[in-house]
Each structure stands twice: as C-alpha cells, then as structure tokens.
Amino acid sequence: MSSTMIIVNLAIGPLLLILSLLFKVFPPKKINWAYGYRTKRSMKSQEAWEASNRYSADLMMWVAIITTVSQVILYYLFEPATALLIACVIMSLLLVSTLFVVERFLKENFDSEGKKPDPA
C-alpha cells in the first residue's frame, strides 16, 4: 500500500477535527450566508445564531473524534479502500445527524422568532 493511501485513509478525521477547532476558536460573529451553521432557525436571531454555532462546533468535534478512532480501527480491519469508504460513510451519517440534533436544540431553547422563552 502506498504512503499516499495511508495518509488519505487516516487524514479525514483529523482534518475535520482541525476544522471544528477553527469553528470553536473563530466562530462567526454575525449572521451571514457564508460561514457558520446556517439554517432558517439558526438565523432568526443573533442569540440563536451564536448558540447554534457553539453547539454545532462541539458536535462537529465529537464527529471528528469518532471518525478518527473509526479510521484507525478500520485501517487494521479492512483493505484501505474499504476502510476509507466505511469511514466516509460513518462521518457523513454523523454530520447529517448533527443537523437534526442542532435543530432540535434550537427548537427546545428558542421560540419561532429566535428568542429564548421567558423563564416564568
């Protein structure tokens, strides 16, 4: 197996981890269409925007860690191409699931206009 294949096979999770750390360290300050967790619900208010971006960055970090651990285990269990495919599927499913988790978080913590409900 070539060293390039080994690098590709084991790099996806760590690269996602770097990306998630960048989102944690440099979160988007203002609502925008270019950078950050962008859905209708997250863009309803600045408060919802900030909360969703913090929460999604944390989830993305966990996805990266799970993907990295999976990659290492799969590397020893399967042929490189198969291991890479399985790791990509795992990562993709986890990333898609974060959308549902963050949207549920927003629905539970913010009203339809993006405001936190009064704790009365």
Secondary structure, DSSP 4 states (H G I P E B T S, - for coil): --HHHHHHHHHHHHHHHHHHHHHHHS--SS--SSSS---TTTTS-HHHHHHHHHHHHHHHHHHHHHHHHHHHHHHHHS-HHHHHHHHHHHHHHHHHHHHHHHHHHHHHHS-TTS-PPP--
